[in-house]
Amino acid sequence: MLELYQFELSQYSEKVRLILDYKGLQYRKIEVTPGIGQVELFRLTGQRQVPVLKDGYNYIVDSTEIAKYLDIRYPERPIIPQDDKQRGLCLMMEEWADESIGIKGRKALFYAISQDQNFRKALLPTSVPDVFKTFVGEVPNDLLKVLGFGVGYSPEIVQKAIADLKQDLEALCLILADSPYLLGDQPTLADLAVAGLSILLKFPDGPYLDLPVSLRGKGVPGLADNLAYERFFAWRDRLYAEFRKPLVDFTANTGTTAPTSIEIE
């Protein structure tokens, strides 16, 4: 079985999960423990960052390379068009999404958690003790802003990222005005990349991520709740409903349980 070394809230990991689900491939998620798990991942692959896909004895790093590998190795339900122009547009849009929505989405989420202590507490894994959640929630917003400077997330940079994301979402809404998918009538890697990378802007309104139910449909203020971008997020949620496999249903009817995080052995 395919194995995906990942972080649950990594947009690039989600991009790969969405591709795997679209292709109907079975895979095992391996949640990499930050720090020590990344050291072990480097020993195995020469790569500290996730996602990394293991297929037999092969390790494929980087979400774009994983997407290309999967389309060659598992050609059913192709995601990269054969037509030259469509292929070029698909790869260009996927690269744009990585560099724009992927990177700027992290900055936008930082803004959201620095403004709302309840939001940042809710993002912590359920296994985190309540006392630590309380401590995180009580960290002053001003201190988080100072920490943001330390990682290059000054208020000016964060606000610029949010402004850019608004323009990106407006453009996507225009593209989707008369088309079911970004490049026409069939989904491609461009759709799966844009949809997966957008999770930090607004979490999907369904059981697709190992997050508290209260966070479903929530996201960055000014983006997630802005009616101007409703078309995009409605499209994203429709794509999820069509292709993304739900994690687990927490109702008693299914008999399923929440996924277990696994350290690299």
N, C-alpha and C positions, 0 to 999 in steps of 0.2 A: 504493500500500500504506500502511496505517496505520503511524505511527511513534510509538514510546513512548520519551520521554526519561525516564531512570530512574537509580536506583542499584540494583545487584543485590541488596543486602541491605536495601533499604527495604521494610518490611512493606506500606506503602501502594502501592508499585510492584508488589509481589507480588499484592496484592488485585486490581489492574487486570489483571495478566497472567493470573490465574486466571479473571477474567471474560471476557477475550478468548478464552482457550482454551475455556471452556465454550460460548461462542457460535460457536466454530469459525472465528474471524477470523484471517487472516494479518496479521502485523505485524513490523516491524523494530525491534529494541531499539537504542537509542542511549544508551550509558553516559556520563552527564554527568561530566566531570572536576570534582571539588570545587574550588571557588575560581573559576578562570578560566572553566570551563565554565558555572558558575552565572551569571557576569556575562553571558556570551553568551546564556544562556537568558533572562535578564531582558530583554535587548535585543529578543529575538524575541517574548516573551510578556508581559512585565511581571511575571513570576513567577520567583523564584529556587529555589523548592522543587520537588521531583519528587514524584509523577509529573505529566508533561504529555503529553497525547495530541495528535498532529497528524493531522488527517484532511483531505487536500487542502490548502486554504488556511486551515483552521480549527485553532486551538489551544485545547484544552480543558484547564483546570487543575483540580486537586483531584480526589482519587480518587472522591468521592461524585458530583461533577458529571460526571466521565467515565462513571461507571456509568449515570447517568440519561441522558446523551447517547447512549450505546451502545444502551440499550434502546429509545430512540425511533428512532435512525438505522438500527439493525440489529435489527428486532423479532423475528427468528427466535430461538427459545429464550429467551423473555422471562425476566427475573430479578426484576422488580418485579410483584407480583400486581395484578390488576385489582379483586378484591374489596376493598371499603373497609377492613374490619377487618384482613384479611391484609396489605394494603398498609401500613396504619398500623403494625402489629406489625413488619413487615419493615424499614421505614425507621427505626423507633425502635431496633430491635436493631442495625442497621448503625451508627447514630450512637453507640450505647453501645459497640460494639466499637471504633470509632475512638478514642473518648475513654478507654476503659479498657484493653483489651488492647493497642492500638497504643502508647499513651504509656507505660503501666506496663511493657510488654514491653521497652522500651529500657532502663529502669532495672534490670530483672531481668538483662538481658544484661550490663550494665555490672558488676553484682555478680559474674557468672560469670567475666568476663575479668579482673576485679581479683583474683580468688582463684586463678586457674589460668593460669600463664604459657604452658603448651603450648596451651591453648585459644585465647588471644589471638594467639599466633603463627600458629595454623592458620587463623584468620579472615582473615589478610592475603592479598591476591591472589597468585596464583602467579607473577606477573611481578615481584613485589618481590624485590630481591636478598637472598640468604641472610644477608649481613652485617647488613642492616637488620632482618630477622626476628629474628636473634640479639639485636640491641640491644633490640628491643621486648620480647622474652621476658625480658630481664634487668632491665627496669624494675621497681624494688621495688614490691611490692603496696601498701606504706604510701604511696608517692608517688602511686599511682593513686587512693588514697582521698582524698588532699589535692586532686588534680585534680578529683575528683568533687564536692568542696565547691564548687569554682569554677564548675561548671555546674549547681549546685543538686541534686546527687546525694549528699547527706550519707548516712551509714549509716542514720540514722533514716528518711529519706525512702525509701531503697531497700528497707529491710525492710518498711515500710508498703506499698509497691507489691507486694512479693512476697506479703504476707499478703492483700492485696486480690485478687491473681491467683489465689490458692488458693481463695478464695471464689467467684470467677468460674468457675473450672474445675469446682468442685463443682456449681455451678448448671447449667452446661452438661451435665455428666454426667447430672443428674437429668432435664433436658429430653429428652435423647437416649435415655433408658432404654427408651421404648416407641415411638420414632418414628425413621424413617430420616434425617429432616432436621429442622431446628430448627422449622419451621412446618408440618410435616406430611409428605406423601408426595412432594412435589416440591421440588427445590432452589430457593432464592431468593437474592437479593442478601445476605440475612442470613447464609446458609451460606458463601457465597464470601468475604464480608468477614471473618467470624470465622476461617475456615480460613486465609486468606491472611495475616491480621494475626498469627496465632499462630506464625509461622515462627521468631521469635527466642526463643520459649519452648522449642521443640524443632524442629530442622530436619527436614524431611520425609525419610523413609527411602527415597529414590529419587533419580534423576538430574534433579532439577527446578531446582536452583540451581547457579550456577557456584562451587562450593565443593569443597575436597578431599573425596574419598570417605570419609576417616576421620571427617568431621564429620556424615555422614548419621545421622539418628536420635539425635544428641547434642543437649544443650541445657542449660538452667539446672538445676543440682542442686536437688533438692527439688520440682521441677515435672516435668521431663522424665522422671525416673526414679521417680516416685511412682506406685505401683500404684493409688492412689485415683483417679487421672486417666486410667487406661489406656483407659477407654471413650471419652473425648474424643479422645485422640490416635489411637486405632484408627479412629474415625469420620473424623477429619481425613485420615489416610492413605488410607482407602477413597475419600474424595471426590477426593483427588489422583489415585488410580489410575483413577477413572472419568472425570475431566474434564481434568486438567492434562496438557499435552503434555510428555513428557520433553525435556530440553534436547538432550543428545547421549548416546550410549552410547560409553563409552571402550574397548569391546572391539573387537578387530580385525574382527569380523564385520560391523559397520555401515559402516565406511569414513567415519564422520563425525568431526568434530573439535570441540574446545571453541569456544564462541562468542568472538568478538573484541570487545573494548571499543572504542567509537567515540567520538571527541570531536566536539563540535558544530563544524560547519564554518562 
